Amino acid sequence: MSEAATGSQRDAASFRDPAGYVFRHAGRVFRALDARSAADLLDLLEMGSLQRLVADRLVVPTSFVASSPLLDRLAIEHAGAARFLEHDAIDPITYPYCWTVSMLADAAALTLDVQLRLLETGHSLKDATAYNVQFARARPLFIDLASIERPPRLDIWVALGQFQQMFTYPLLLARYRGWDLRSYFLPSLGGRTAAQVGESFRGLSRLRPGLLLDLTLPLWLDRRSGEDGPGREVFDRPNPNSAPQAMNLRRLRKKVLALAAGYRPQGVWARYTQECSYVDAATAAKKRIVAAMLDRVKPRRVLDLGCNTGVYSLLAAEAGSEVIAADADHDAVEMLYRRVRGQDKPITPIVVDLCNPSPAIGFRNLERPRLVERIGADAVLALALLHHLHVSGNLPLEAIASLFDDLTRDALVLEFVPTDDVMFRRLTRLRRETFEGMTLERCLAAFAPRFDLVAREPVPEGGRVLLLFRKRRAVAA
């Protein structure tokens, strides 16, 4: 589901799935359905199955738009649609290239759970892309109800190949070949074929038990069948027996979860909390200062940039804010997700490289909006991050101020780390530059055109300083 469209404009996904497309109207999220898709969903509704999927937190809360002036207006603006659904809005919108391996595995398990439940009523998913799943906090939800159909054949799944490309194969590559999800998904929106993935598993490695059924066998069958293999007509042969498919789906569910469970976080920053130079007293003082600054601005949503394993994300959540926890280190975010998964903590973890954020991609670059359009917040936490962006990212202080200005609607909590700090020295030990110009005064001057400084608190025992800024236009308002 793309969230790019506004008003009565169709989003790019409507060109890919004529059965139902998503659009926004007056800030609410709707889906237009064709007659066949509407009939299939009404069938589920009459059985009570759709309500149970929503109640069990498998599917985004959804309702048919009843007769009303709103329905009349939607029918005029979206001529040709048979019915309309309204979905609960999910914010922020995230995509597989900013998930961790456990997030992808949980999205896969959810997709299989939905499919298994649909089989009980003679329904099925006609596609199984990872983009059909969004995370509400740290819990996946299925969102593409237009992909539900009543097929003639239930013993096999028409979307199985797509499921493998979007879930099983990236998890295999992450687990056994060290691939990251960004490298897998960004260059190829639809995932990768068995032949493409097979290039990473040559020779005897293809005999690994975990590969035989889902990669090696399909490769062998593809070579044998060639272009003369069975076509779409195979899926049109009636067969109501769903037992063979259900057995395979349960096998796949165990597999994808096991692949993620077997992944061992190794990232440097995943160990930062244990290795950083702070003594306990300084850490406790920093937490108190950050909590007081958040209490002063009372943000509805906090974006914790460089969140690491989420210490301050949890602090902000406990203070009552919705939190987007972002870090460039996959393994740090993976550890945070494992900590909060399935809970109702208001935290959405994502993997983000601020120096190279995800761009707008897909059809006409409208299908998947760029990062800055998806994760704005009332307050940004940038703790122990500034020197990384300045030194490792080679970003001028003015550029960093501009970035934070883009990402916050109001406040910024910034930690300044002096050049004599042990972590700063570790970061620059192989650099020729001395970064002597990286002073607190220089930092304040760089941020002054965009932000007003409203609080300045030193962190005991180390020379670090916490700064609370408010955006100039926000203060003026």
Secondary structure, 3 states (H helix, E strand, C coil): CCCCCCCCCCCHHHHCCCCEEEEEECCEEEEEECHHHHHHHHHHHHHCHHHHHHHCCCECCEEECCCCHHHHHHHHHCCCCCEEEEECCCCCCCCHHHCCHHHHHHHHHHHHHHHHHHHCCCCEECCCCHHHEEEECCEEEECCHHHEECCCECCCCCCHHHHHHHHHHHHHHHHHHCCCHHHHHCCCCCCCCHHHHHCCCCHHHHHCHHHHHHHHHHHHHHHHHHHHCCCHHHHHCCECCCHHHHHHHHHHHHHHHHHHHCCCCCCCHHHHHHHCCCCHHHHHHHHHHHHHHHHHHCCCEEEEECCCCCHHHHHHHHCCCEEEEEECCHHHHHHHHHHHCCCCCCEEEEECCCCCCCCCECHHHCCECCHHHCCCEEEEEECCCHHHHHHHCCCCHHHHHHHHHHHEEEEEEEEECCCCCHHHHHHCCCCCCCCCCCCHHHHHHHHCCCEEEEEEEECCCCCCEEEEEEEHHHHHC
